Each structure stands twice: as C-alpha cells, then as structure tokens.
Amino acid sequence: MEHREPTWEYRELTISRDVSREAARQQLTGEADTGRWELDRLVRFPDGRRLVRLRRRIYRVRRTA
C-alpha cells in the first residue's frame, strides 16, 4: 500500500475592517459547513483588515476494478 501526503486546496478571503467579528465568524462558519473548509491561517493587519486562508483536503478516488 502506498502512503501519500495529503493534498490540500487553498482559498484566501479578505475581510474588511468594517465587518464585525461576529459577521466574520458567521461567514467562516458557513464556508466550513457547506464547503468542508477549515481555517489554515488568519492574519490581522494594523489597519484592521483580515486575511483568511482556508484549506480542504482533496480526495483522490482510486479505481478498484
């Protein structure tokens, strides 16, 4: 059996400083629930905007027959 490292797909979102913490949480929770995304990195800049990187595993389907 071959062991392979997981393959990930990434997506970056920029959240404006005008978006409340609760609204940002709801947006990220929606992404996690509907698209199977998980939080990979969050960067908060001095001007208040947030850069969010989400990731999800890419499942490779192997042919069995």
N, C-alpha and C positions, 0 to 999 in steps of 0.2 A: 504494500500500500504506500502510495506516495504522499509525503507530508508537504503541504504548501502553506506559505504565509497567506494570511487573509488579504483580500483585495478590497480596497475601500474606494468609494465615490465621495467626493467632497463638494460642498456648496457653501459659498460665502454670502452673507447678508450684512448689509449696513443698516443700522438702526439709528435714526436721527436723535439728537438730544431732546427734541420736543416730545418724543414718545415716552410715556410714563413707564416706570419699572413693571407695573402690573400688566400694561398692554404688551410690553415686550415679552413678558413671561407667557402670556396667553398665546402670542404669535408663535413662540418657540415650542410651546406645548402642543399646539395644533400641528406643527411640522413633524414633531416626534410621533404623534398619534396616527396621522394619516400617511406619512411617508416613511416611517421607520427610521427617522433620522435621530442621531444622538449628538450631544454637544461635544465638539472636539477642542475648541479654543474660543475664548472670549477676550477681546482686547478693548479696554476703555481708554479713549483718548482724552487729553486735557480739556478739549473743547466740549466734551460731554457725549460725543457720538460713540457708538459701539460697533465693533467689527466682530461678527459671529461666524465661526466656521463649524459647519455641521458635517457629519460623516455618516455613511451607512455602508454596510457590508454588501458586496456584490456576490451573489450566489451563482456559482457555475454549475450548470446541470450537465451531468455526465450521462452518456448514452449507456444503457445497461445491456442491450442486445446487439 
